[in-house]
Amino acid sequence: RGRGASLADFGVSNVMSDPQIQLFRYTNAEKTQSELLQLNDNYTSQSNASEISSKAKELLNVDLKPTDPGMILELTPGYYTIQFESVDGATGNGWIGIDDITD
């Protein structure tokens, strides 16, 4: 999950207005090539948006804003990287969290 505008609720200034997450998996041992697995701009566009929202609240005590990106995925073992940036290229403060929410 990522947070931009919702950080203002905690007094953070100059927040990203519309962040996005891009998740990549490395495809070679040298970790020089990767493939995009998923991109998310607003968690509400995900088919499991209600699960994302409820897990954020239940497990992490976080209320996501509609413009916050988020995804729930089951990943196979491997090496991954994430890019977190503003959709429109604007700069600002943002935050990204990666959590194991398995039962």
Disulfide bonds with the S-S distance in Angstrom:
none
